[in-house]
Amino acid sequence: MSTPSRPLLLALALAACGHSGSAPAQLDTIKLPPGFTIAVYADVPAARSMTLGPDGTVYVGTRADDKVYAVRDRDGDHKAESVTVIAEGLDTPNGVAYRDGALYIAEISRVLRIDGVDAVTRPVEPAVVRDDFPGDEHHGWKYLRFGPDGKLYVPVGAPCNICERDDERYSSIMRMNPDGTGLEVFASGIRNTVGFDWHPDTKDMWFTDNGRDELADDRPGDELNRAPKPGMHFGFPYCHQGDIVDPEFGAGRKCDEFTPPVQVLGSHVAALGVRFYDGEMFPAAYRGHVFIAEHGSWNRADPLGYRVMLVRLDGARATSYEVFAEGWLQGGDRDGNSSGSADAWGRPVDVLVMPDGALLVSDDAAGKLYRIAYAR
């Protein structure tokens, strides 16, 4: 594959180092459907995954940084007044999840917990919940969410681009009790998921998965998958996007052995955070459908992603895959045709529905949280 353009390499370098870009001046480049607006909610260096506390505090994990932040809008003006470091010195604390007054944090090989986090205003030492997850850095950063069953879901990515491992924990989503006991594999055949959510009515899990590299520019696509029960296998490393048998590991296998994706996403778009919209602010046409943050390709000849997408559903079937917010990538089109150099000034990571129905988007390249609102 061709190497990324120089401006894109700069954006990737900024993201890796956790530096802020010039997002506020460029926010007017973001295109949204009519009636929607976007504004900076908070400056959070290297902002990645988000979770919400009952008082409206947004807790934010990081990957390029070693910190976890509490972001608070006390006066209700839709812009945070305080961004506080509540834990530091951690190993890639990407994932965060809130439950019963405690914040759970996912490092590469450990899950930690800060008790009484609502009152924390300075860095504290978290307690260790479990410390025996694989320590591989490759796809080792983790997402973290509590499911409707009260269990904590923790993914373990493949420690490679494409490989097969005997350890069943790799390429899976696992789950355990809040105290770290009862760890088990929930779903397998998943290369690397950094985002999942549960349908507000059926309570089925839906998750994104990043497709393998070094196959082609335009295949395979990333995936939006549905796991309504434990024990399902989604194909990795044997089959990709439901219909591409892997040339190295797929010999003797058929894609119909595995669960196909609900929606094939763009190739190499790095689909990460995913949320069902269950708020009241946006028009009814958005409710019950899926928002996905696409972080953006890193080695595609024409960069693709760097946007927030909307997947509309009819039950368990996807009916459309469409752009909701774009403009973090300048110089390319929606299909990844750049016609020259492309400049990515931001990279969406996660999405979060706020209590008032607004949608927060984190951006680890620009170091921002954005608030997308709809004016009735």
N, C-alpha and C positions, 0 to 999 in steps of 0.2 A: 504494500500500500504506500501511497505517497505520504510524505511527512506533512504535518500541519503547517499552515502559513505562519510567518513570523509573528503577526499580531495575535494569532490564536495561541502560539507557544508562550507569548508573554502573559496572556490571560491565564493559561494553565499554571505558569510559574507563580503568578500572584496568588492563585488559589492554593497551591501547595504550601506557600509561605504564610498564608493567612493574612495577606495585606489587603487593604481596602482599595477599590478602584474609584473611578469618577462617576459612580452610579447616580447621585442626585442630579447632576447636570445632564445625564443621558436618560433619565427616567421618562422623558417625553417621547423617546423612541419606542416605548412599549405600546403595542397595538392591542386593544381590547374590543369586545363587542359593544355596540351602542348602549349607553347608560352606565357603563362601568368606569371606575377611576382607580388609579394606583398611586400610592404615596409611601414614603419611607416610614415604617413604624418604629424601627430601632436600628442603631449601629451595633452589630454583634460580630466581632472578628471571627472569620472562618465558620459562620453559622451553618449548621447541618440539620440534624433531626430535632423536632420540636414535640413537646407535650404540654398539656394544659392543666394547671391546678384549679381547684374549685373557686379561688378568689380572682381568677383571671390572669394569674402569673403564667407567663410562658417560659418553660425551661428549655434550654437550647444546648445540645451537644455539639462537639466539634470533631474534626478528623485531623486537620493540619495542625491544630492547637492541642494543648493538654488540659484544657479548661472546660468547665460546665458553667453556664450562666443562668441567672434568674432575671427575667425581663418584666418590668412592672409598669403598668399605666394606672396610676392611682387616681388621677383626676378625671378619667373617662373621656379624654379628648382625642382618643385613638392614636396617640403617639406616646411611646414609653418615656417616662421621666428617669428611670433608673435601669442600668444594666450592671448587674452585680456578679462577680465571680464567686461561686459557692463551693467549687472544688477545683483543684489544680494539681499538676504533677502526675496526670493520669496518662495511660497508654491508649491513645486514639479513642477517646470517650464519645463515640459517634451517637450511640443509642441512648434515649432517655424515655422513661415511662413513669407515670404518677399513679399511686394507689394508697388510699387510707393514710394520708399525711406523710408518705414517704416517697422519695424520688429514687428510682432504680436507674443505674447507669451501666451501660455495656462497654467494657474495654475489649481488647482483642481476646484475652483468655479468661477474663473474669466478669462477673456481674456484681456490682456494688450497690449499697443502699444508704441514703441519707435520711434518717428519721427526723420528724418534726421540721421538714424542709420549708414549710410555709413561713416560719419565723427566722430562717437563716439569712443573714445579711453579710456574711464574710466567708472565706474559705474554711471548710471543715473537713475532717477526716472521715470518709465513708466507711461503713462496715462492709465486710466481704460476705456476699450471699453464696457465691460458688466460684471456684478458681481453677477448674480443671478442663476448660474448653481448649481446643487446639490453639497453639500460639503462632500459627502461620500469619505473616503480614499480608500475603497475597489474598485478597478478598477476606481479610480477617476482621475488618471493621464491621460492626453489627448494628442492626436496627433492633428495636425493643418495643413490644406492646403487650398489654394485658388483653386477653380475649374475653368473650362473654362468659366463658366457663370459669373465670377467675384465675386462670393459669397464665404464666408469663412466657411469651413466645420469643425464642432466640434463634436466629439463623446462624448457620455455619457454612460459609461459602466454599467453593472449590479452591484448593490452594494452588491454582494454576489457571492458564487459559483453557486448556482442554486436557483432561486426565481422568483416570479411574483409580479410586482408592478403596482398600478393604474396610477401612474404618467407616461405619455407616453414618457417623456424625457429619462427615463432609457432604457438601452439596445437599443440605437439608434445612428444614425448619424444625427446630426442637421446641419442646415446651416443658415447663416444670412448675411446681408449686411456688408461691411467693417466698418461701423460706429456702428454696434451692433443692428441695427433695423431689423425688419422683421424676427425674429427667428422662425424657423419652423422645424419639423421633416422631414427629407428626406427619411430615411430608418429605419426599425425597426426589432426586432427579432435578435439583434446582441449582443452577450454576452459581448465581449470586443475587439474592434478593436484599434490597435495602429499603423496602417499603411494603407494608401490608395493612389491611383494614378488614372490618367485618360488615357485611350487609346489614343495614339498620333493621330490616324486617326478618329476613331468613336466618341471620347470624352466621352465614357461610363466610369463610375466609377468602379474601381476594388478595393477590400479591403480584408485584412486578418481578421480572427476572431478566437479567442482562444476558444477551446472546453472546456466543463465543466470538473471538477475534480471529484474524488471519485465515478466513475462509474466502471472503469476497467483500467488496465495498458495500454491495447492496443486499447481502444476506449473511447470516440469518437476521431476522428482526428480533428485537426485544419482545417480551411477552407480558400480557396481562392474563393471569391464571385464576382459577376458582378451585378451592379445596373444601367441599362441603363435608368431608369426613376424613378421619385419619387414614394413613396407609397408602395414599395415592402417590404415584410416581409420574413425574413430568418430563422425563426423557433424557436429561443430561447424564452422561456424555454421548448417548447413542443417537439421539434424535433432537433436532432443533426446529423451533417454530411449528411443530406438529407435522411437518411434511418433508424435512431435509434430513436424510440419514447421514450421520457423520462419516467422512471418508476414512477416518483413522480408527474410530471405536465402534462404528455402526455395523460392521460386517456380521451377517447372520441375524440382524435385528430388523424389525419393521416398526414404523412410527405408530401403527395402530395398536401396538402393545402398550402405549403410554397415553396419559391424559393430554389432549391437545389444549392449546391456549384458547381462551375466550376471544382474545383479540391479538393479532400480530401487530406489533408497534414498529416504528421506524428502525432501520438497521443501524446498530451501534449508537442509538440516541442516549444510552445510559438512563433508562427509566428508573426513577428512584421512588420518592414519596408518593403515596396514593391515598386518597380519601373519598369516601362517599359524601356527597353534599347533603346534609340533613338540617341546614339552617333555614331561616325564614326570610332573610334579606333578599336573596337572589330570586328572580322570577321562578314560577312553578316549573318551567321547562328544564330547570337545572337540578331539581330536587330528586334524590335517589340515583343520580348518575355519578360518574367517577372522574375526579380530577387527578392528573398524573404530572409530577414534576420531572421533566427530562433534562438531565444535567448536561448533556451534549457529548458528541463523539470526540475521541481524542486522537484517533489514527485513521479516520476516514478521509479520502482524498478531498471530498467536498464536505465540510463540517455539517452536521445535522443534529437537531435537538435544540438545546438552549431555550426552552419554552415550557409553557404549561398547556397540557392537552386535556381534552374532555372526551371521555368515552360514554356515549349514551347507551342505555340498556333497555331491553325488553325482557324482563325476567332474568334468566341466566344467559341471555344472548346479547351480544353487542350489535347495535344497529348503526353506529357511526364512530369514527375516530377523527376528531377535528381539533384545530388549533383554537385555544381559548385566549392565551396571552403569549405574544412573541415580540422580539425586538432586542433581546439580550445579545443575539448574534446579528451583526451588521455585515452586509455585503453578500449574503446568501439568500436563497429563496426557500419556500416551505419544503421543497423536495431535496434540499441539500445541494443545489447547483449554485456555486459561488461566483462563477464567471470572473475569477480572479481571487485576490486575497479576501479573507473574511476575518472580521474582528469581533471576538466575543468579549464583551465587557462585564458579563455576569453569567452565572450558572445556577439555575434553580435546583434545589435539593429536595425540599420537603414542602408539603402543604398542610394547613391546619385550619379547621373551621372554628371561628371564635364564637363566644356566646351570643354576640349580636348578629351572627350570620355572615360577617365578613370573612374573607379567605386570606390567611397569612401565607406568604411564600418566603422561604429562606434562600439565601444566595451566599455560597461560601467563597466565591471569587471576589465579589464586591464587599462582602462583610456586612450584609444588610438583612433585615426582615422587612418585607413589603406588605402593605395592607390593600387588598383589592375589595372595593365596596361597590354597591349598586344604589343609585339614587332613583327612588320611585318617582 
